[in-house]
């Protein structure tokens, strides 16, 4: 579990430091279930989200999401995510939304339309794209947007290690492949397939 601390800290920083978290009982949506998105699922479960809704195109990663505690997992190509989120929240929308997919041109319009009043969007995935924003959603809904990167400072590492040590967040289900040092050349193309949760290389 120790080798997964760094990406977990990236998710922790995005959710609780930059995005200021959410109240227990809140509705959470996560776009993208790579290592950071998967850790976000576990952290949101530990922190009392009443519904965790995940959108991920990879069927393998969707299964890992369920193991980590996601309540609902969808392929975003199957149905408009904003309709799914509005339906699952009884029309209220999500209190906290995390962009961890790295495709904000596709995800951001869906997230904007799915925010609850006082909702928050945090973007943690990096992208070179310039993304249009419809300010009316933020002004009328008293909503906020935050950008996040990095993993250190603000007690991220000590707190994540404590959560894992206490058994509050178990990241082991997301480790779906292990290689020794001689297997690195095989691990690299495996990582490009985006079907694994986390690939470990043991030195």
N, C-alpha and C positions, 0 to 999 in steps of 0.2 A: 504493500500500500504506500510505502514511503516514496516511491518513484512517481506517484501520481499527485503528490502534494503541490508541485508547481502549477499545473493546469487548474487544480482545485482553487489555488490562491487567486488565479486570474478571475475565475468565476466569483469567488468570495469578494474580491475588490470591486467587481462590476456591480454585484447585487447590493452589498451592504455598505460599501464605502462611497463609491460614486453615485449609485442609484438610491441610497438611503433606505433600501429594503422595502418591506411591506408589512402591514399589520397581520398578525396571526388570523387566519380565516380568510385571507385575501385570495383572489383569483389570479393565477400566474400563467403566462404563456411563454414558451421558449421556442424560438425558431432555430433549428440546427442542433444536431445531436452528435457532434464531434466530441472530443475530450472535454472541452469547456462547457458545452451544452449539457453533456451527461452529468458532469459534476454539479451543474446548476440544478438539475433535477433533484439530486440527493440533498443539496443544501436547502432548497425550497421546501422539500418534504420535512427536513429536520426543523425548519423555522416556522412551520405551522400553516403553510398554504392549504386552503381547503380544496382547491382543485388545481392540478398542474396539467396543462394542456401543451403537448409538444407536437411540432410539425417537422418532419424529417423525411427526405425522399428515399433513404436507404432502408429496405426492409430489415436488414440485419441490425442496424442501429435502432430501429423502432422497437425491436424485441428487447434490446438492452435497456432502453428507456423504461419499459414495463418492470424489468427486474430492479431498477433503481428507484421505483416508486411513482412513476408518472401515472396519472389517473386516466388520461386519454392521449392516444398517440395517433396521428394522422399523416397521410401522405398529402402535402400541400397541393399536389397536382390533381388530386381526386375531387376536391371541392373547394370553393373559395374560403380561405381560413377565417375571414371576418364573419362569414355567415355561421361557421362552426362555433366560433367563440361567442358570438351573440346568443346562439341557441343554448350552448352549455351554461351560460351565465344568466339565463333568464332575461336577456336583453340588457343587463347591467354593463357588460364589458369587463375587461381584465384590468386589475389594479396595477399589475406590473408585467411588462413585456420585455424579453431579452432577445436581441438580435445577435445570434451566434452562428448564423449560417454563412455570412459573408456575401449575401446577394440582396442588399437593401433596396435595389431598384424593384425587386419583386416583393420583398417582405414588408417594406416600410408602408406602402399604401394600405396593406392589409392591417398592419398594426395600428396605424392612425385611426382607422375606422372601427377599431375594436377596444379602444381605451374606455375605462370607466371614468366617471368624474374624479378629478384629482389623480388620474392615472399617470404612470411613468413608463417611458421607453428608455432602455439602455442599449447602446450599440457597443459590443465588445469585439466583434469580428472586424478585421481590417479590409478595406476595399479602396480601389482607386476611383470609384465612381462618384460623381456629383449627384446627389439625390434631391429631387424636389420635395418640398414640405408644404402641406396645406395648413397654414397657420390657424385657420378657423377652428379646426379640431382642438388645438391647444388653447386658444383663447377662450372659446366657449366652454370647454371642458375643464378649464383650470389645470391643464396637464403640463408635464415637463419632459424634456429630453436630456439625456446625459450621454457623453462619450466616455469610454473606459478603455484603458490599456494597462498592462503591467500587473504585477503580482505582489510587490513588496511594500513595506511600510504599513502603518496603521494596525499593526498586530496581526496581519493576515496569516503569516506562517505559523506563529504560535497557536492562534485560534483554530486554524485548520488541523494542525497536528493534534490538538486536544480533542476536537470533534471525532477524528478518526480513532484516536486511542480510547475514547470513551464508547466507541461503537455507535455513535450517533449518525455517522456517515461512513458507509462501507463501500469503497470504490472498486473492490475486487471484481465484481461482475463485468466491469467495463474493460478489463484486461482480457482481450480475446486472442492475442498471439504473443508468443515469446520466442526470442531468437538468442543464440549465443553470438559472440563477436564474429565468428566465421559466417554467420547467416545474415550479416548486415546487407549484403547486396541483394538478398532475397527480400528482406524487410522493406527496402525502399520502394520497389514497385507495388508491394502489398499495401503500403500506406496510401498510394495514389488511388486505389480502388474505392476508398471511402466507405468500406463496409465494416471495418474494425472499430471497436470502441477506443482501445488504446493498445499500441504495439510496444512491447518492452524488449530492450536489448540488454542482455546481461554481459558485463565486461569480464 
